[in-house]
Amino acid sequence: MEQAQKTILLAEDDNFVGRAYKDGLLRAGWRVITAMDGNEAVKKAKNLEPDLILLDLVMPAKSGFEVLEELRADNAFKDIPIIVLSNLSQETDVEKAMQAGATDFLIKNQLSMKQVIERIRQYLR
């Protein structure tokens, strides 16, 4: 029996970066929904209930930190993996995201697409 296709919400405001990740995720076999800012990310997360959320921290309208806190405050999201995907790599940013409820913290410029996909697979098993 074929398993249902998993859906990933990709919250990323940079068009170029967003397209690159979306392509990689689609090739890995997932459905991908995109959000360009924090408000859109929260709205789409609540309406579409993705299996996993990839969240950039630096976004317009509402930061990734705020999105994280808002979603984690909602019981519907307590078991959904929210992986921060950011270029912010300061220890304080990582700590702040993890305390706000991030499942994992990936630093964009330190991981290849293949490594990001492998990490996502661990959470979607």
Residue pairs with C-beta under 8 A, 6 or more apart in sequence:
5 29
5 30
5 31
6 30
6 31
6 51
6 52
6 124
7 30
7 31
7 32
7 33
7 48
7 50
7 51
7 52
8 25
8 30
8 31
8 32
8 33
8 50
8 51
8 52
8 53
8 54
8 120
9 33
9 34
9 35
9 41
9 44
9 45
9 48
9 50
9 52
9 53
9 54
10 18
10 21
10 22
10 25
10 32
10 33
10 34
10 35
10 54
11 34
11 35
11 38
11 40
11 41
11 53
11 54
11 55
11 56
11 59
11 64
11 67
12 18
12 21
12 34
12 35
12 36
12 54
12 56
12 59
12 85
13 36
13 37
13 56
13 58
13 59
13 60
14 56
17 108
18 34
18 36
20 113
21 54
21 85
21 113
21 116
22 32
22 34
24 113
24 116
24 117
25 32
25 54
25 117
25 120
26 32
28 117
28 120
28 121
30 120
30 124
33 44
33 48
33 50
35 41
35 43
35 44
35 45
36 59
36 60
37 59
37 60
37 61
37 62
38 59
38 60
38 61
38 62
38 63
38 64
38 66
38 67
39 61
39 62
40 61
41 53
41 55
41 59
41 62
41 67
42 62
42 67
42 70
42 71
44 50
45 53
45 67
45 71
45 77
46 74
46 76
49 76
49 80
50 80
51 80
51 81
51 124
52 80
52 81
52 82
52 83
52 120
52 123
52 124
53 71
53 80
53 81
53 82
53 83
54 83
54 85
54 120
55 64
55 67
55 68
55 82
55 83
55 84
55 85
55 102
56 64
56 84
56 85
56 86
57 63
57 64
57 65
57 84
57 86
57 88
57 93
57 97
58 64
58 86
58 87
58 88
59 67
62 70
64 84
64 86
64 97
65 96
65 97
65 100
68 82
68 84
68 97
68 100
68 101
68 102
69 100
69 101
71 77
71 80
71 82
71 101
72 78
72 82
72 100
72 101
81 103
81 104
81 123
81 124
82 101
82 102
82 103
83 102
83 103
83 104
83 105
83 106
83 119
83 120
83 123
84 97
84 102
84 104
84 105
84 106
85 106
85 108
85 116
86 93
86 97
86 105
86 106
86 107
86 108
87 107
87 108
87 109
88 94
88 107
89 107
89 110
94 105
97 105
98 105
103 123
104 119
104 123
106 116
106 119
111 119
